[in-house]
Every structure is written in C-alpha cells, then in structure tokens.
Amino acid sequence: MPLPITLYGNPILRQKGVKVTVFDHKLKELAEAMIDTMRAGEHARGIGLAAQQVGQAIMLCVIDITGRAGDMEFDYILDGKTPPINLIMPMALVNPVLKLDKSETETYNEGCLSFPQIYADVSRPTTLSCRYQDVEGNPHALICDGLLARVIQHEVDHLNGILFIDRMPKSTLKKLWPQLEESKSGQA
C-alpha cells in the first residue's frame, strides 16, 4: 500500500537516519510499502526512495532501476557476482555505507519524489562501493557505476539528511529558488 511522500519543507528530510538494529516483519513491510510508493500513481517513475521521504528517519532506502537501464549505462558486482538485474531489483539497502571513487565524476539531470517537477544537473562520482544489509540483516557488498551508483548516492544522501539541492551548483539553485520556495509554502 503506497505511503504519503514527504515533500520539501518537512524537517524530517534533514534528519540523519537512525541505524536499523531490528530486522523483523515491520522492516520488511516498510520496505515493501516504500517500493509500492515509488511505483504507484504519480510516483511511477521513481527509481529510489529513502525512509525519510515517507516520514521515517531510519537508515533504509529502496531502489528499482529495472526498465531504466537505457537512461544511463551501468555495471555492478554484487557479492562477487553479476546476477541479472531483474533478480536483484527492487533492492532494499539497510544501513548502507559508501566508499566513493572521486577520481571521475559525471553530471546528470536528477529529480526527486520529495521535489515534484524539479529537475537539475547534479555532479556525482561515477563509481562506488557499498556495504549494506538486506531487510533480513544479511550483509552485502556492491560495487557499481553509472545510474545505479547515482541512485544509491542520491538515496544515501537522504539517509544522512542531505538533499539533491545541496549538491547543485549555486547558480542552478538560485534559478530554482522561487520554485523551491513555492513548493515549500505548499506544505503549510
């Protein structure tokens, strides 16, 4: 069942998530509801969603980039293997820890479900490694680049209270400011 999306202006978007220590049916249900939310109705084009975006300040995000591979190529190795993408998506990342390879960056037009109709170019490292747990508490190691790396960085930023507007050049943010303020005022 889809959950309401937390929109820009809500203070929970700036909260760092609490580490998940209990891996139970409630965590699984939340991850499933977040996946439904990401795919549902007006949010059908979502490819990532963090717990803060559904009002929960915990270290959990979900990702599903199936059907979006043409947007930006990517490679990945999950636990030393490269299973077909449809076998690992959607994925839930619990307590993710990133190591970014900052030697190469790429700019890409990003959006965010908490900022409806706002898109802007954001520069991010192209490659990362990520250690995380699944909803059952099992540890995983992922190395990836391209679209998958970008989505993971965007969602893990959310888990740390960082928004994609924080990653934009100041000139871009200045142009978007009236639109951001208008969307924020709609939260009252």
C-alpha positions, 0 to 999 in steps of 0.5 A: 500500500503506497505511503504519503511522500514527504515533500520539501519543507518537512524537517524530517528530510534533514534528519540523519537516519537512525541505524536499523538494529531490528530486522523483523516483519515491520522492516520488511513491510516498510520496505515493501510499502516504500517500493509500492510508493515509488511505483504507484500513481504519480510516483511511477517513475521513481527509481529510489526512495529513502525512509525519510521521504515517507516520514521515517528517519531510519537508515533504509532506502529502496531502489528499482532501476529495472526498465531504466537501464537505457537512461544511463549505462551501468555495471555492478558486482554484487557479492562477487557476482553479476546476477541479472538485474531483474533478480536483484531489483527492487533492492532494499539497502539497510544501513548502507555505507559508501566508499566513493571513487572521486577520481571521475565524476559525471553530471546528470539531470536528477529529480526527486519524489520529495521535489515534484517537477524539479529537475537539475544537473547534479555532479556525482562520482561515477563509481562506488562501493557499498556495504549494506544489509538486506531487510533480513540483516544479511550483509552485502557488498556492491560495487557499481557505476553509472545510474545505479551508483547515482541512485544509491548516492542520491538515496544515501544522501537522504539517509544522512539528511542531505538533499539533491539541492545541496549538491547543485551548483549555486547558480542552478539553485538560485534559478530554482529558488522561487520554485523551491520556495513555492513548493515549500509554502505548499506544505503549510 
